[in-house]
Amino acid sequence: MPVTQKKILIVDDDDLILKLLYEIFSKNGFKVIKASDAAQALTMFSKDTHIVVTDLDMPGMNGLELASKLKESSDIPVVAVTGMKLLTSGQFNAILHKPVLPKELLKTVKGLLKDRDIGN
């Protein structure tokens, strides 16, 4: 499936980062859905979402809790983009540390989508 048909859910409580992520993904052909916290992300998530990119440290439900809830009912790839020193978690398919270059973020997301397409 071409990137232009891929739906990505981005989650971050920082409006500036959310806008930046939106710009990066929309300019690269993704259909982008934005959520400003994990609870909102859960209500916006749908079966036609292809991948989730989330911050880790958010008020209320954090990114790890969000990933756990999503993985309960789907095999959706989840990428953490964080300033925290998280080295590994079984809930995330990839962990990128801020500041992350747009090129690295896109390469990671596209790689996970390609792997998922191959597996299906």
SULCOR-V584794 format. One record per pair of residues at least 6 apart in sequence whose C-alpha atoms are under 7 Angstrom apart, sorted by the first residue. I is the first residue (numbers start at 1). J is the second residue. If there is no record, write none. Layout:
I:J, I:J
This chain:
3:29, 3:30, 4:29, 4:30, 4:31, 5:30, 5:31, 6:30, 6:31, 6:50, 7:30, 7:31, 7:32, 7:49, 7:50, 7:51, 8:30, 8:31, 8:32, 8:33, 8:49, 8:50, 8:51, 8:52, 9:32, 9:33, 9:34, 9:49, 9:51, 9:52, 9:53, 10:33, 10:34, 10:35, 10:52, 10:53, 10:54, 11:34, 11:35, 11:36, 11:37, 11:38, 11:41, 11:53, 11:54, 11:55, 12:18, 12:35, 12:36, 12:37, 12:54, 12:55, 13:36, 13:37, 13:58, 22:32, 24:102, 25:32, 26:32, 35:41, 37:58, 38:61, 38:62, 38:63, 38:66, 39:61, 50:76, 51:76, 51:77, 51:78, 52:77, 52:78, 52:79, 53:78, 53:79, 53:80, 53:81, 54:63, 54:79, 54:80, 54:81, 55:63, 55:80, 55:81, 55:82, 56:62, 56:63, 56:64, 56:80, 56:81, 56:82, 57:63, 64:91, 67:78, 67:91, 67:92, 68:91, 77:93, 77:112, 78:92, 78:93, 79:92, 79:93, 79:94, 79:95, 80:92, 80:94, 80:95, 80:96, 81:95, 81:96, 81:97, 81:98, 82:96, 82:97, 82:98, 83:97, 83:98
